[in-house]
C-alpha cells in the first residue's frame, strides 16, 4: 500500500491546467484565473477624501490654534474641484477628489461651521483622512495572479480595476459511473435485495464545489462485457472519470479489469488510509480515472482527499490542497497500527482551542455520521492511544 502523501503526490504529478476561456465577471465566482490581472491605472486612481469634512493645506497653517479659515469651494464625488488656495478650506465629501494643493481633511465632527468660515482647534497632519492615488495598487502592479480562485472579494477587486470579464481555466468535466447489481435509481421498483444508489448525488455536489461540471452515467452492472462498454462510454468527452464500487478483489469486483480493457493504465490501487484503502488511480488517453470504493463514507472520503485536489490542479488553482485546521481531541482515541485513519467528528469550542469529538459509528456505510459530522480528523497510524488534548489536523467538509 502507498502512504496517503505518496499516493496523492503521484495522482497530482504531471497534471496540466485545462484550456483557458473567457467568463463574464458576474459569473466568474468559483473559477480559477488563467492569466495575471495587471492594474492598468493606480488604485485609487486619484487622491480622495476618506471622510466627510473639509480639505485644507495643512502645511500653510501659521500660528497656533484655534484656526479660522474661509470656505471657498466644494468637492463631491464624480466632480473635479478647483485648486485650493493656502489659508482656505474646501467642503469635501467621502470619496470626492482632493483639490490640488490640499494635503489633509478635517472630519466635520472636528469643525465648527460659522457661515462661510470654519473654526477648528487641532492642527491637522499632512495626509490626514486622505487616500492617496495608488496606495492600494500602483499602475502596472499584478493585482491578481494566475491560479487565484475568484471569491466575491476577488471579483470586487477585478471590478474596481475596470474588468468586465476574466480569463479562467475551463471547468473540468466529471463523469460519475456507479456500479453494482444491487443498486437501483430513485423511483425504481424496490427489489428484495436492492439498495438506492446514494453515491452520485454527494459526489456530484463535491465536484461542483470544486468547480467542475458533472454528468452521471447509467448504473453499470457487475458483468465484464457490459462493465467495459459502460466505462468506454463514460470516458468519452470527460476529463475525470469516477467509478464507484467494484475496485476491490472480490469475485464480483469487475471494475479494475474492465478499466484496463477500456484502455485505462492503472498506476496504483491501494492506499494506507481508513476508510478508503481500495482506491484505484489511472489514466486513459484523454482522462484521469479514480476508482472509488462503493461504501458511502469511503467514496466521499477518498474523493474529498484525492478527487477534489485533482479538479483544482486541472484548473491551475495555486492552492489545490484544502487547508486543515489544528484541533485538539476531546477524548482519548484508539488508532490504526498501520493506516492513517480519517475519522468523522464534530467541532466544539474549547477554552483555548477548537476540539473535535469523534462519532461512535465510523463504519464505511454509516450515513448518519456523514450527515452530522463537520469533517474529518486525521489520526496518524501508530500504537497506543492518542491522548485527549492531542493536536490533530481536521478538514471541514465545507473546506474540502
Secondary structure, DSSP 4 states (H G I P E B T S, - for coil): -B-HHHHHHHHHTTPPPPPEEEEEGGG-TT-BBSS-EE-SS-BSSS-EESSSEEEE-GGG--SSSSEEEEEEEEE-TT-PPPPPPTTEEEEE-TTPBPPTT--EEEEGGG-EEETTEEEESSPPPTTTTEE-TTSSB-TT-EEE-TT-B--HHHHHHHHHTT-SEEEEEPPPEEEEEEB-TTEE-TTS---TT-EE--HHHHHHHHHHHTT-EEEEPPPBPS-HHHHHHHHHHHHTT-SEEEEES--SSSTT--HHHHHHHTTPEEEE--BSEES----EEEE-SS-EEEEE-SSHHHHHHHIIIIIHHHHHHHTT-TT-SPPPEEEEESS-B---SSSEEEEEEEEEE-SSSEEEEE-S---TT-HHHHHH--EEEEE---SSPBPTT-EEEEEEGGG-
